[in-house]
Amino acid sequence: MSERAAPRDGSPDRDARSDRNADDATADRGSSESESERDRSGAGDARFTRRTLLSTAGTAGAVGLAGCTARQYRAPPDCGAVATAAEDADGYVPLPADGDVSMFRRGLRRYGYYPDETVPDTVRKAWSFPVNRIGHTAAKSTPRPTPDGETVLIAGDTGTIHAVTPPGEHRWRLETGAGRSLGFHGTPAIVGDTAYIGGYDGELYAVDIPTGNVVWHTRTRDFGDAIAIGSSPAYVDGSLYVLTEHKNPASGALWEVDAATGNPTWSDDRLWGMPHPSPAIDCEAGRLVTGSNDGVVYCWEFPSLEFAWSFQAGGEGGPDGEPMAGGRFRLGAQIKGTIPVYDGAAFVGSWDGRFYRLDLADGSEEWSIDTGRVVMSNPAIDPGRGIVYMGGDDHYVRALDAETGDERWATDVGGRVLGSITATAESILVGSYDSHLYALNRETGDRRWRIENRGHVTGGAIPRDGRIYYAERGVFSNYYDDDEETVFEEPGHAYCLVPRE
């Protein structure tokens, strides 16, 4: 039976226009903040600004759930092993050097590339179960297999984490405090037997994979009163890197966190807008990159975390008009997709309709293409062939030459592309707003197959050992009609596809 309910946030992000309006109002409220307090030209050291001072004050003298009594001393992680492995593999390292690590977009560089996985010629659904019920239009969490492939973790927007076997048997379910808000949209980072994931309650969780028990979780005050964590953590040598979202004003921060304890060791709150992307790290180039809803790409040296450069998408004022918050915050140029780093460059999609290649050394634009529509999905990189695969609101998936930006092919997939694009040995997997998951020929873009689902497919598709895992958003009617009550029809499901015999 249909359930009449507005999405859980109370003022749903119904489309690009409503999201922009919400950011407008929040940016206006924060426009009086002093320039000195949020100086973007700082050197990028661990700056104790307004938000980090609040975090320290909130934790000093009292042990939080993560065991944090104060900000602990920072010991920069050793990135050498990862950099050496990258050099030995001609630039392609799907994971950190440690083989028991797995994370969103498969690795630190966020390629979304699975060269050893093949996609069957025909598929069928082996199992599915409901995971998503919230009408938020952001991409849904991507299923994450453990490194041994024996367990798949699926996080839902209801705040529940599911652990299932490849045949679909539940090992456990974990209900978390993230269910009080928009649940989970990020994807777990897995290190050994522990999964790390941030929720829209502003807290970071460490979960024991064999048992489903919470090892530790932070409080929002540990992250300066964060309201949400939509990004997926990156992991290097005992440290996690994650973005938090804040309001009044609409802003964000990059954090380094001790993975063993949950204690923050460093932060930088120079970001404007509420950042959704996941940080990408290139240990060989010595760079950490992310973007935010202010239309800015931010880059730090790594592992020193000295600030390196920023790049503003959207041109003068952005296509939607005036900059916000005294010029710091440019609506209409939001960067919501995770930015892969490859070949000394960062690859960035923006709401200004453009897709950019930026020089990792200094942030200069090397090329860009204009799609004419919002670009917010997570692109995939094939480093062996030098191809980047990107999609956007124009309904197209494009294969571009990573060096020049020249288009190899473009395929219409019937709807907006919001989630992650996945590259495999011979195929491109991509979900569409037309409620289908598509498999495209990697060389030509021709459609190999598509499979219909219930809701918009905005979670990434993950191939593993002959199976494909993905998730969709819930089904709503009247979602884009402000004059009618939004009706929740049925939950979005997680799926497993197998070859059709």
Protein Blocks (a to p, Z undefined) as FASTA:
>chain_A
ZZddddfklpacfbfmlmmmmmmmmmmmmmmpcfklmcckbgoiacddfklmmmmmmmgo
pacfkopabdcddddddfklmmmmmmmnnopafbafblkbccehhianonopafkbccdf
bdcdfbdcdfbfcfbfbdcddddddfklpaccdddfkopacdddfkopafbdcddfklmm
nopabdcddehjaccdddfkopacdddfknopafbdcdfklnoopabdfbdcddeehiac
dddddehiaddddddddfknopafbdcfkbgcjdfbdcdddfknopacdddfkopacddd
dfklpafbdcdehijhijnbpaeehhpacghiacfbdcddeehiacdddfkopacdddfk
nopafbdcdehiacfbdcdddfknopacdddfkopacdddfknopafbdcdehiacfbdc
dddfkbccdddfkopacdddfklopafbdcddfbdcfbdcddeehiacdddddddehklm
mkbccddfbdcddddddddZZ
